[in-house]
Amino acid sequence: MGAREPTRNRSSLAHQVRYALRHPERVPAHVRRAVRDTLLRLRYRDHIAYYRAVMARDAARSAEAAVGHTPSPQAWARIGRMQFDYLVRHGLRPHHRMLEIGCGNLRAGRLFIDYLDTGHYHGIDISPHILLAAQDTLVRDGLQAKLPYLVLTDDLTFAFLPDAHFDVVHAHSVFSHSPRHVIEECFAHVGRILAPGGFFDFTFDRTEGEEHQVLHEDFYYRTETLAGLAARHGLAARFMTDWEELPHRQSKMRLTAMSEPARTVGA
């Protein structure tokens, strides 16, 4: 829990000064991000277009580093394994149909694809660059025969997906980069595509103080804010306390349809 520092306002000048004094070696990278943020915001008013440009620039340097800012291939693989192991412990089974929002270059997706039945994995992302990297991951891991669906998207309305189709919807390190209206768009539509008894797991950067953002890339939300948005669209929220025990800075919530009892898929 302590590693998440949920009460800090990282956008405040006081926090930034303290952070710079403790980590002077990281100041140049933050300055580069701030300059990039300013230039991209002048060019792209829409957040999806803005963040697609961010991903393009990050992916040009390293596809692994562009996904969750993981510092090394080892960290990339470790975090993917952590996501996979968690969902399998919570009931994900090979016959289930899964949608991964923000699939990236298949950090966890490669494990889900290998585990699930052929054709049961759907991955969507806003970045064409990272989806090309995802194809490279498929080839490297020899997963072509599992026939995953990898789709470029501009929004989170899921209009091209069928009703009541997915047992599990999963979004890791997506809402940590999303303003409130993008999250609410997802909540407004995800219930339609969830199969009976299905659930939607997502991580987010949690704060117990004032909600805030750092540049236009990192967003911090209160748990009750996201639970309230979910309830507005007929979804019950549960804070996943056991995820807090894992070595990851984000928190996790699970949404299920209010009309159904909350349960673990496969239970």
C-alpha positions, 0 to 999 in steps of 0.5 A: 500500500505504501508504495502507491502513495495514494494521498500525494498530489503529484501535480503540486509544485511542492511535490515536484520540488521535493521529487526533483531534489530526491531524484535530480537524475530524473529531472531532464526526462520530466522536462522533455515530457513537459515540452512534448506535452505542450507541443502535442496539446497545441496540435491535438485537442482531442485526448485520444489523438493526443495520446496516440501521438504520445504512444507513437513517439514512445514506441519509436524508441522502444515498444516495451518502454511505451507500454506502462513505461516499463524500464526493461524487457524483464520488467515488461515480462514480469508485469505481464505475468502478474496480470495473467496470474491474477486473472487465472487465480480469479477464475479465468478459464480457457473457454472464456472470451476476453477483451483486453482494452489497451492491449499494447504489444501484448505484455500480458496478452501473449499469455492470455492468447496462449491460454485461451481457446483459439479465437477467444482473445480480442485486443484493442488499442488506439495506437497503430504503432503498438499494434504493429509491435503486437504482431511482432510479439505474436510471431516471436512467441509462435501464437499465430495459430491462436487467431487473436483479434487485434483491432485499432479503435478511436473510442471506447463505445465498442460499437463493432463488438456483439452484445453479451459476448465477453466473460472478462474485460480487462484494462491495465494501465489504461485509465491511469492515462485517461481523463474522466470523460473517456472512462465514463464513455467506457462505463456507459458501453461496457455493460452491453458487451459483458456476458451474463456473470462476466466482469470488467477488471481495470487498474487506476492510479488512486488518490485519497486526496484531491483528484489531479493529473500530471501533464495530460498523461497521468490521471489520479482518481478517488475510488469512490469517484470511479465507483459512482461513475460505474453505478450511474451506468448500472455497474457495481464496483468492488475494490480488489484488496488482494491486488494491493499486496502485489508489487504494482503502483496502481490499484484495481477495481472490478465491475459487474452488472448490478442486476446480477450477483457479483461473482468470480467468473468460473466459480 
